[in-house]
């Protein structure tokens, strides 16, 4: 019986991904898309300061997600080590109540696939506040 540790699973995934002939093209695509996202975010931020009427409440906040494309590449195979990292991050940041996490790790992975994260977009995905 063979048992795999998280480190062994990661190493196996890294070897498999390193042998992928599309690795360099994927990396170039990720860098190009990240540059486009930065440009879009800069344009969006320039319009935020220009109100077109009376606004009430908090201003909308958006965050550019630099790992969106990387998460999409990694989560296509959904390795166990990725789930472990997300679970640990959720348990650390959001905590738990009666041994249940306050945030679902699946929701975190869904949000991490967004290129620009906003509260409105997260709510449109059906994820609660």
DRENPARO-512086 format. One line per field, with one value per residue (C-alpha): residue in three letters; x, y, z. Coordinates in pm, whole numbers, plus 32768, in hexadecimal, padded with zeros to 4 digits. Example, Ala and Ser with C-alpha at 12.3 -4.5 7.8 and 13.67 -1.06 7.14 Angstrom:
DRENPARO-512086
rest <- c(Ala / Ser)
c1 <- c(84CE / 8557)
c2 <- c(7E3E / 7F96)
c3 <- c(830C / 82CA)
***
This chain:
DRENPARO-512086
rest <- c(Unk / Unk / Unk / Unk / Unk / Unk / Unk / Unk / Unk / Unk / Unk / Unk / Unk / Unk / Unk / Unk / Unk / Unk / Unk / Unk / Unk / Unk / Unk / Unk / Unk / Unk / Unk / Unk / Unk / Unk / Unk / Unk / Unk / Unk / Unk / Unk / Unk / Unk / Unk / Unk / Unk / Unk / Unk / Unk / Unk / Unk / Unk / Unk / Unk / Unk / Unk / Unk / Unk / Unk / Unk / Unk / Unk / Unk / Unk / Unk / Unk / Unk / Unk / Unk / Unk / Unk / Unk / Unk / Unk / Unk / Unk / Unk / Unk / Unk / Unk / Unk / Unk / Unk / Unk / Unk / Unk / Unk / Unk / Unk / Unk / Unk / Unk / Unk / Unk / Unk / Unk / Unk / Unk / Unk / Unk / Unk / Unk / Unk / Unk / Unk / Unk / Unk / Unk / Unk / Unk / Unk / Unk / Unk / Unk / Unk / Unk / Unk / Unk / Unk / Unk / Unk / Unk / Unk / Unk / Unk / Unk / Unk / Unk / Unk / Unk / Unk / Unk / Unk / Unk)
c1 <- c(8000 / 808E / 8038 / 8080 / 80D0 / 806E / 81D9 / 81EC / 80A7 / 812C / 8274 / 81B7 / 80DC / 820D / 82BF / 8185 / 8150 / 82C3 / 82AD / 817B / 81DA / 80EB / 8194 / 8251 / 8124 / 804A / 8146 / 815A / 7FE0 / 7FC6 / 80BD / 8003 / 7EB3 / 7F3D / 7FBD / 7E66 / 7DBD / 7EA5 / 7E4F / 7CD9 / 7CF5 / 7DAF / 7CA1 / 7B90 / 7C39 / 7C51 / 7AD6 / 7A90 / 7B00 / 7A13 / 78B2 / 779B / 7691 / 7648 / 76DD / 7689 / 7728 / 787D / 7936 / 7953 / 7AA0 / 7B3C / 7C73 / 7D3E / 7D84 / 7EE6 / 7EBC / 7D77 / 7E0F / 7EFE / 7DDF / 7D1F / 7E49 / 7E85 / 7D1D / 7CD2 / 7D71 / 7D0A / 7E38 / 7E0C / 7F1F / 7E58 / 7D2B / 7E0D / 7E98 / 7D3F / 7CB8 / 7DD9 / 7DB0 / 7C3B / 7C6C / 7D77 / 7CD2 / 7B5F / 7B73 / 7A71 / 7940 / 78FB / 79FE / 7959 / 7A03 / 7959 / 79AC / 7995 / 7AE2 / 7A2A / 79A7 / 7B08 / 7B82 / 7A5F / 7AB5 / 7C28 / 7BD3 / 7B4B / 7C38 / 7BAA / 7B08 / 79E9 / 78D9 / 77D0 / 786F / 788F / 771F / 76C3 / 776E / 7678 / 7776 / 76F0 / 7797)
c2 <- c(8000 / 814E / 828B / 83DE / 8509 / 8666 / 86AE / 8578 / 85D7 / 8733 / 86AA / 85BA / 86D7 / 87B8 / 86AC / 8670 / 87E6 / 881B / 8714 / 87BA / 8840 / 8966 / 89E2 / 8B05 / 8B70 / 8B65 / 8C39 / 8D39 / 8D45 / 8D7D / 8E9F / 8F3C / 8F1B / 8FA7 / 90D8 / 9106 / 90EB / 91F3 / 92DA / 929F / 92DA / 9422 / 949A / 942E / 94E3 / 9623 / 9620 / 95D9 / 9736 / 97D8 / 97CA / 97EC / 983E / 982F / 96F9 / 9677 / 9570 / 94D8 / 94F0 / 93A7 / 92FA / 921A / 9149 / 90C9 / 8F59 / 8F11 / 8D99 / 8D6C / 8CCA / 8BFB / 8B78 / 8B1C / 8A54 / 89A8 / 8966 / 88B9 / 8782 / 87E3 / 8752 / 86FA / 87EA / 8910 / 88AC / 888E / 89EE / 8A88 / 89CB / 8A45 / 8BAB / 8BA9 / 8B0C / 8C0F / 8D46 / 8D08 / 8C11 / 8B12 / 8AF4 / 89A7 / 88FC / 897B / 8A77 / 8BC8 / 8BD7 / 8ABA / 8A66 / 8A24 / 8B8A / 8C0A / 8B48 / 8BD2 / 8D38 / 8CFF / 8CB8 / 8E1C / 8F10 / 903B / 8FF4 / 90D4 / 90A0 / 90C5 / 8FB5 / 8EC9 / 8F00 / 8EBC / 8D6A / 8D17 / 8D27 / 8DCD / 8EF3)
c3 <- c(8000 / 7F97 / 8050 / 7FBA / 808D / 8024 / 7FCD / 7EF1 / 7E44 / 7E02 / 7D7A / 7C93 / 7C18 / 7BE3 / 7B15 / 7A46 / 7A0F / 79BF / 78AD / 7812 / 76B9 / 76E6 / 7826 / 7786 / 76BA / 77F5 / 78B6 / 779C / 778B / 7901 / 78F4 / 77CF / 787B / 79C1 / 7903 / 7863 / 79B6 / 7A48 / 7927 / 7953 / 7AC8 / 7A94 / 79A5 / 7A98 / 7BB8 / 7AEC / 7AC2 / 7C31 / 7C94 / 7B9C / 7C29 / 7B2A / 7C2A / 7D9C / 7E38 / 7F8D / 8063 / 8045 / 7EFE / 7E47 / 7E73 / 7D73 / 7D8F / 7C6B / 7C9F / 7C26 / 7C52 / 7B92 / 7A5F / 7B2E / 7C04 / 7AC9 / 7A49 / 7B96 / 7BF1 / 7AA7 / 7B3D / 7CA3 / 7D59 / 7EC8 / 7F34 / 7EA6 / 7F77 / 80A8 / 8072 / 8044 / 8173 / 824A / 81CF / 8218 / 836F / 83C3 / 8334 / 8368 / 8486 / 84E8 / 85C4 / 8671 / 8592 / 8451 / 836F / 834E / 81DB / 80E3 / 803D / 7EF4 / 7EFA / 7F30 / 7DFF / 7D34 / 7D96 / 7D55 / 7BE8 / 7BBD / 7B14 / 7BCF / 7D1E / 7D8C / 7E8E / 7D81 / 7CA9 / 7DD3 / 7E27 / 7CB9 / 7CDC / 7DF1 / 7F09 / 8043 / 80F1)
***
